[in-house]
Amino acid sequence: MTAKPKLDRRHVLCGAILSTASFPIATSALARAVETPATAEDEKLMRLALAEALRGDYPFGAIIVRDGKAVARGRNLGIKQGDPTAHAEMVAIRRFLSKRPPEQLKGTTIYATGEPCPMCMGAIVWCGISRVVFGASISELATKIEQITITSREIADKAPFAEIKLTGGVLAAESLSLFK
């Protein structure tokens, strides 16, 4: 009669890891964010978002781009409008929608000087914006200002109905330098 091997935490953990690796469909079904490298055009377009940030109540700027053209711009207007939801991305989305139907947001790219907060990223998901390009990351911003430390990837990964391409770190140093 042979004794059963005793299982310790390492065996259980390895088993759990191996069992999830055996089912790639189940684990990848939640991974809806796709990290993409920056393009040559991204830096030029991010400079437009940086210019918006310089004009805001708080140094955040955003632009929405379709077919390589900026079609809406936004900057943080929370103080001026007395509206804590007036983040740059939200202002850009609202300006876009004031002139176009919501279906036209699908397939656009939003450039934001800072990684979108959970509120803004939620709006981006619901609007069908397909790509997010940002400068400073949530963790970098948290060194300068109070920040909810949930990343855009975390939000996108919880939205299995949408695939969003994420490109971070484009002109991050310039974005962070706007915070004095």
N, C-alpha and C positions, 0 to 999 in steps of 0.2 A: 504494500500500500504506500503510495507516494503522497507526501504532504503538499497541500496547495501552497503556491508561493504567496507570501504576504505582500499586499499592495500598500505602498506608501503614497504620499502626495505626488511625488514625481511621476509615478506610474499613472495615476488618475489624470494628472494634467496632460501628460503626453498622449494618453488615450483620447482625451477631449480634443486636443489639437489635431490628432490624426483623424478622428471621426469627422471633424468639420472639413478637413482637407479632402476627404473622400467624396464630399458632396459640393463641388464647385458651383453648381447652379443655385443652391440654397444660399450660399454665402455671398456670391456675386450679385444676386438679385437686389440686394440692398445698396450696393456700391454704385451710386448714380452719378457721382462727381467724377469727371475725367480730367486729370491734370494734363495740361498741354503747355508746350514751351512758348515763349514769347516770340512774336514775329517781328520783322523789321519795321512794320507799320505801328506796332504797339507803343513804342516809345514816343513817336510823333503824336499819336492820339492821346497818350497819357499826359503830354504837355498841355493839351487843351483842358483836361480835367484839373491839372495843377493851376492853370490860369483862373479857372472858376473858384478853386479853393481860396485863392488870394482875395476874392471878393466876398466871401461868406462871413457869417457871424463867428463861425468856428472854422478852422482850416481844413475843410473837406470839400472836394469837388467831384462831379461825375458828369459823364456824357454818355449818351446812347448813340450807337453807330449802326447804320445799315448800309451795306454795300460800300464800305470805306468812307462814308460821309457822316459827320456829326449831325443828327437830326433832332436832338434835344440836349439841353444842358441844365445842370443843377448845382447849387451850392448850399451849404448849410444855412438855413434861415430861421432856425428855432427861436432865437432871441427876437429878431425883427418881427416875425409873425406871431410870436407868443405861442408857438406850436412845437412841442417836443418831438413830434413825428416829422418835422421838416428837415430831415437829413438830406444830404446832397442827392443820394440815389432816389429817394422818394420825390423830391422836387423835380428831378429829371423825368421820372416816370409820369408824374402829374402833368408836366408841361407837354410831354409827348402825347398823352391822352387828351389834352385840351384841343389838339388839332387833328388827331387820327383815331381810328377805331382800335380797340384793344387787340384785335387779331394781328395787327401790323407790328406788335411788339415781338411776336414769335419770330425767332431766327435772328434777333438783334444781339449786339454785344454791348455790355455796359462797362465803362472804364471808371474806376473809382480810386481816388488817391489813397483810401484806406480800405482794408478788407471789410466788406459789408457786415454790419451788426446783424444779429438774429432777425430783427424786425425787417430790415432792408432785404436781407437774403430771402426771407419768407415771401416778401412782395415780388422779388425777382423770380422766384420759383413759380408763384401763382400767375405772373404775367407771361410766362413762357419765354423769357429771355434765355438764349441758349449758351451764352458765354459771358463770363465775368473775368475782367482783367483788373487787378488791383495792385497798388503800390505797397504800402506798409501793411504787414500782417496784423492780425488781432493781438498776438503776443508782443509785437513791437509797439503797437499803439498803447497797450496796457502799461508800458514803461513811461508813457507821457501823460496819459489821462485815465480816468476811471473807465473801465471797459468790461462788458459782459464777455467772458472768454469762451464763447462757443464759436467755432470756426464756420466758415462758409461750407467747407467740405462736410462737416457734421450735419448741417441743415440739409444740404443736397443729398447726402446719403440716406436721409430719412424720407426722401420723396421718391419712391420707386416708380412713379409715373412720369418722371422727367429726367432727362439727361442734361447735365450742365457741365460745360467745359470751364475749368478754372486755371487761370494763369496769374501767379502771384509774384511779387517782388519787382515789378516794373517801376523803375525810378523810386524805389522805396526810400532811399536816403533823402531825396528831394522832398518827398512827402513828409517824412519825419522832421525835416528841418523847418517846416512851417510852424511847428509847435515851439514856442519860445520858452 
